[in-house]
Amino acid sequence: MPSIMITGATGSFGKRFISRCLRESRFDRIVIFSRDELKQYNLRQEFEDSQRLRWFIGDVRDRDRLEMAMYGVDSVVHAAALKQVDTAEYNPMEFVKTNVLGSQNVIEAAIRCGVKKVIALSTDKASSPINLYGATKLTADKLFIAGNAYGRPRNTIFSVVRYGNVVNSRGSVVPHFKLLKSHGKKLTITDERMTRFWLNLDRAIDLVNLAHEKMFGGELFVPKIPSVKITDVARAIDPDGSFEIVGIRPGEKLHEEMISREEGRRALEASDHYIILPTESGNFEKSVDYFPAESGFRFSSDTNKQWLSIDEIKKTLN
């Protein structure tokens, strides 16, 4: 069976992805690559030191260490990133080193090691970015797509999966609201008009698996997911409480966007996801499952056709 490596593997996505890989027995060797020694130790206990797992302490800023970890690996999922929007505004150089230069290191290491498939995880904030974090992720997306020009002659292909904030992941609004409620405090909302996409971890992993199966190199995969009003999320978590409007933070969007109008011109639609084709899309073998998105298409949380009610939000939180 093939092998796979996950960068940033001790994060919310990585832990669930590893669990799925072990349960489904799709890979006989799973390489864990992250810089946090304690999180790796805790994860080893959680997975009972499975012999299918290999543990590498390392940083994506270090290409030599990446190459050592990638030796003999068939596929890579690149999940490592610095992600806090407000932290990025104060520490831009650090975000560039990890999100941009680290991505370049992953690309170069994968090509040098003969990895067959590389999938990078992106974010809604990379679409029409207004903050430093989003700008670094857009740059990373373009690096991975362009990486096909260098990797394809050596049988290494790159694609990107883009999705929004994951429900209950670290740093998302749900744990924040739950913490405020547990302390008897009002829930703080930046703007009551705000909307967000709603995605759970298993759906994110499904999309990564689909991309791994279908990718030809250069595509950007986006899931079809519902939207929620942030006020509805607050009422689902604390029905009897009140909330306080505190104002939009620096770099924060009122609505999330996953496909801009410009990208929509290159978008193909399937039953449960979209694909944004690269500018040069000659290598993409379009399946009968895909058809062009409608003229003027844009995928944004405020104009989405699918919405969750407060009761539906409650069910996803249980």
N, C-alpha and C positions, 0 to 999 in steps of 0.2 A: 504493500500500500504506500501511497505518497506521504510526504512530510510537509509540515506547515510551520511557519514562524509568525508570532504576533508581537509587534513592538508596542510598548505601553500596555503590556498584557495584564497588569495587575489593576487596571482601572475597571469601571463598571462594565463596559463592553467586553473587555478581555476575559474577565472572570466567567461571564455567562457564555461567551463563545467557546472557551476551553471546555466548560461543562458539556455543551452540546457536542463538541468534537469527541469527547470521551464517551458520551452516551451513544452516539451514532456510529462510532468506530470507523470514521471516514479516513483517519490518518493514523499511521502506526508510530509516528514521532511528531511531537508537538513542542516547538521551541518557544520558551517564555523569555522575552527580552524586555527588561525594565531596569530602572536605576534605583528602585527603592528596595533595600535589603529586607526591611521589616515586612512589607507587603508580600514579598516573595515567600518569606518564611511562613506567614499566615496562610498563604495560598497552598503551600506544600502540605500543611496540616489539613486544610479543607479537602484536598484531593488525595489525602492519605499517601503522599509520596508515590503516586502512580509511576510505574516504570516507563510509561509512554511519554512522560514529560521530561524536558531538558531545561535547565535553569541557567540563564545568563544574566549576570549583573552587568549593565552597560547603558550608555547614553547614545542616542541617535546622533549626537554631535561628534561621536568618535567613529569614523568610518572603518578603521582597522578592527575595532571590536565588532562592528556590524558584520564585516566580512567573515570573521572567525565564527560568529553565530550562524551565519547563513550557509556555511559550507555544507553541501549535500542536501539543501532544502529545496523543495519543488515549488512552494507557493509562500507568499508573504502577505499578511494583512497589516498595514501600517496604521496603527491607532494612536501612537505616541504624539502628544502635542501639549503645549501650554494653551489654556482655554479661557481663562477668566478675562472678560472684556475690560473691566476697570483696571485690573492689574496690568494688562497689556499697555494701557495708555501711559502708565508710570514707568514701565520697564520694557520699552519697545525693542531695545537691542537684544534682550534675552529671548523675546518671542521670535525675533528674526533668526537667532542662532538655532533655536529648536525647530520652529515650524517651517522655516525656509531652508536654511543650510542643512538641518537634520534631514529634511526630505530629499535634498540633493544627495546626501550621503547614502540614504536608503536606495535611491535609484542607481547610483554608481556601484554600490556593493552588490546589488541584485544582478546587474549586468556582468560584473566581474566573476560572480559565483555561479552564473548560469541558471539562476532561478527562472522558472517557466512563467509564472503569473504573479503579478503584484497588484494588490487592491489597496488604495489609499482611502481612508475615511475623511470626508469633508464635512462641511457645516452649511446651514442656510445663510450664515453670516458672510460666506464667500460670494454670495450672489449680490451684486450691487453693493459692495462693502462701504460702510460709513465709519468703521472703527479699525484700529490697528490689527486686532486679532483677525477680523474678516479679511483684511488686506493680505496678511501673511498666509491665510488658508487659500485665498484665490491664487496667490503666487504659487503655492504648493500644488494646487490643482493643475495649473498650467505646466509646471515642471513635470508632473507625472504624465500628462498627456503628451508633451513634447518628448518625453523619455522613450516613446515608442520608436522615434526616428533612430535612436542609438541602440535600443535593445532588440528591436525586431530582427535585424541581421544576425543577432546572436541568439535568437529564439527566446527572448524575454519580452513579455508584453505587459503594459500597464493600463489600468482603468481606475476610475474614481467612483465612490459611493457617497452621495450627499444626502444628509437628513438633518432634521432640527434637533432641539433638545429632547432627550429621552426622559420619559416619566420616571420619577424617583431616583434618577442618577444624581451623583454628587454635584452640587452647584445649581441644580434645577430648582424651579419655584416650589414644587411640591414639598420636599423636605424642609424648605425655608418656612412655608406656611404651617406645616405640622409642628415645627419647633416653636413658632410664635404662639400657636394655639396651646401647646403643652405648658407654656409659661403664663397662660392667661392674658396674653397681649393681643392687641388688635393686629389683624393681618395688614401688612403694608403693600399697597398697590401703586405702581409708578404712574399709571394713567388708566382710567376706567374704560377707555376706548380700545385698549390693547388686546390684540388677538395673537394666538400662537398655534403652531402645528402640534399634534398630539400623537406620540409614537412610543410604543413600549420596546424593551430590549429585544424580545423575541422577534418582533417584526423587523428590527434593524438587522438582526442576524440572518433572517430569511432573505433579506435583500442582498447581503454580502454573499450568501451561498448562491443566490441566483446569478449575481454578477460573476462569481467564480466559474459557474457553469457556462454562461452565455458569452463572456467577454471575448472580443477579437482584438482589443487594444485601442485605447483612445476614447472610449465611451465614458459618459458620466451618467450613472444610474441614480434615479430619484424615485422614492416610493410615493404612491398615491395614498395619502393619509388625511384624516379629518382635521378640522380646526376647532379651537375652543376660544371662548371669551375668557379673559383672565379673571373677570368678576365672577363668572360661573365656576371657575376652578376654586376660587375663594369660598363661594357658597357651598360647594360640594364638600370641602374640608371642614368648614365651620359654619353650618347652616344658621345657627342662632347668634353668631358673632357679628361684629361690625368691622369695617376696614377703613384704613386711613390712606388718603392719596398723598404720595410723597414727591411726585414729579419724576420725569424720565431721567435716568442716569446718563452721564456722558457716554456716547457711543452706542446707546440702546435704541433699537428701532421700535416704532409703534406697532408694526406688523412684520411678520417673518416672510421672507421671499426665498423660494427654492429654485425657481427658474425665472430669469429676467425676460423681458420682452425680446431682447436681442438674442438670448439663448433659445427662446421659443421658436425662432425661425429654423433652428436645427434640431428641434425636438420631435421624437417619435413616441407614440402612445401605445401602451399595451393595456391589458385588463387591470393590472394592479401596480403598474409603474410606468415611468417615462425613461427614455434614453436621450441624452443630448449628444449628438454626433460631433466629433471634432471638425474643425474647419476643413481639413483634408480627410474625407471619410471614404476614400476609395477602397479601403480594406474591410469595411464593415459589410458583412453578409446579412442583409436585412431578411428577417423571417416573415412569414405570412402573419405572424402574431402581432406585427407592428403596423401602424399607419400614421401618417403625418399629423401632428397636432394642428388644431384649428388656427386659422389666420389670426395674428395678433395675440397668440397665446402667451399667458404669463401665469405662473403658479405661485400665488401669494395667500397668506393665511386669512386676509380680510375678504378676498374675492373667491375663496374656495367654494366648491359646490357641496361639500360634505361637512356637516357640523355635528358636534356632540352636545346633547342636552346635559343639564346638571345631573340627572339620574344616571345617564350613560357614563359621565365622568366618574361618579361614585363607584360604579361597578368596576372600572379599570383600576381604581385605587385599592380595592380589596385584595 
